[in-house]
Amino acid sequence: MKINTAQWPLFDEFPKLATLLAPVKLADLPTPVQAIPALGGNAWIKRDDLTHRVYGGNKIRKLEFVLTEIRRKHSREVFTLGATGTNAGIAVSMICAQENIPCSIITFPQADSATVRRNQAWMQKFNARFDVQPSLWQAVLRYYLHPARRRKGSYFLFAGCSNPSSTFGYLNAAFELREQIRAGACPEPADIIVPVSSGSTLAGLTLGVALAGLSSRVTGIRVAAEKLGPFAACTPAVVEKMMAQAMTTIRQQHSGRSFGKMPGVIMNGDYFGSGYGDSTAAAQAAIAVFEQATGLPLESTYSGKAAAAFLDRLATQDKPVLFWNTFNSRRFPDDAASFS
Ligand SMILES: Cc1ncc(COP(=O)(O)O)c(C=O)c1O
């Protein structure tokens, strides 16, 4: 099999993973890495808002790895979970439409906003079916106890597209960044700032940066609650578990190699505010600064909170800082059929 290492530089380093994971090309990679001169000489942005020509953002990298599983299992329907205005729901329903399989999204309420309403319209364009639940708890129960779990051909994909396969999407992204640094597209960042919710973006980046030999410090800006009732939800331990799962796969495939210590997960909850999806004054201010400096749209659930942390980091040190933009910047299509 010819390995596409331009798309997945991870396989240059770990060729045996290529056959095992066999991702499906969905994303436009590498995404650009750019300076933001209006924010000073140390400000850099990784444009994962451009991962797909119709709907970008961080889910597309994950879905390259998840789609292989969906196909291998001959899945005939995909079920996922998210807030009313879930970004993941858009990406999943878009890929399901492309694969010609139905997509059901179990939703829980979220504060209304223009982004939420636009996201709903995106999902409708991609023929998503909504299974509306009145609370987060009920949505989670519905997800885990869904009657379709007993039907062959049902694929359940956790919120934010996080599962053991999807971590490899962001592991690969770290190797992609290393190639861009080597090619002189940007300096090695002292810091990488990214939002964290379901966890696999931060898990893949943290482990990937370490395996790629970069010395950047990856900080996840927590935008979801640490606990769901008695269960850990958005915590370093949850992310570390995802990293450990990916590392087990790597060790199994490359058993002759020795690896250093697992990196620790850095998570900062200072920008969370009063709850998931609730905006903060700092996020609103950062969104306005980004709009001015880059023309890019951010939103207040994820990227606005991470952008606030990014601006603070830039202000307190004199080293390159990279903002990993996880939020789609493609415009709502006039015609959903135009993507195929
Ligand atoms: C725009 C955006 N940024 C960041 C995240 C968080 O990524 P993850 O769920 O991998 O932690 C999400 C989704 O959950 C998202 O939609």
The ligand as a Tripos MOL2 file, in Angstrom:
@<TRIPOS>MOLECULE
LIG
   16    16     1     0     0
SMALL
NO_CHARGES

@<TRIPOS>ATOM
      1 C1        -14.8430   24.6230   17.6230 C.3       1 LIG1
      2 C2        -14.4220   23.5810   18.5990 C.ar      1 LIG1
      3 N1        -13.2470   23.7280   19.2290 N.ar      1 LIG1
      4 C3        -12.8100   22.8330   20.1340 C.ar      1 LIG1
      5 C4        -13.5690   21.7260   20.4610 C.ar      1 LIG1
      6 C5        -13.0480   20.7940   21.5130 C.3       1 LIG1
      7 O1        -12.3560   19.7060   20.9680 O.3       1 LIG1
      8 P1        -12.3790   18.3440   21.7450 P.3       1 LIG1
      9 O2        -13.8180   17.9280   21.8230 O.co2     1 LIG1
     10 O3        -11.5430   17.4260   20.9510 O.co2     1 LIG1
     11 O4        -11.8330   18.5730   23.1040 O.co2     1 LIG1
     12 C6        -14.8100   21.5160   19.8180 C.ar      1 LIG1
     13 C7        -15.6800   20.3600   20.0700 C.2       1 LIG1
     14 O5        -15.9170   19.7860   21.0120 O.2       1 LIG1
     15 C8        -15.2440   22.4790   18.8710 C.ar      1 LIG1
     16 O6        -16.4220   22.3620   18.2490 O.3       1 LIG1
@<TRIPOS>BOND
     1     1     2 1
     2     2     3 ar
     3     2    15 ar
     4     3     4 ar
     5     4     5 ar
     6     5     6 1
     7     5    12 ar
     8     6     7 1
     9     7     8 1
    10     8     9 2
    11     8    10 1
    12     8    11 1
    13    12    13 1
    14    12    15 ar
    15    13    14 2
    16    15    16 1
@<TRIPOS>SUBSTRUCTURE
     1 LIG1         1 GROUP 0 **** ****
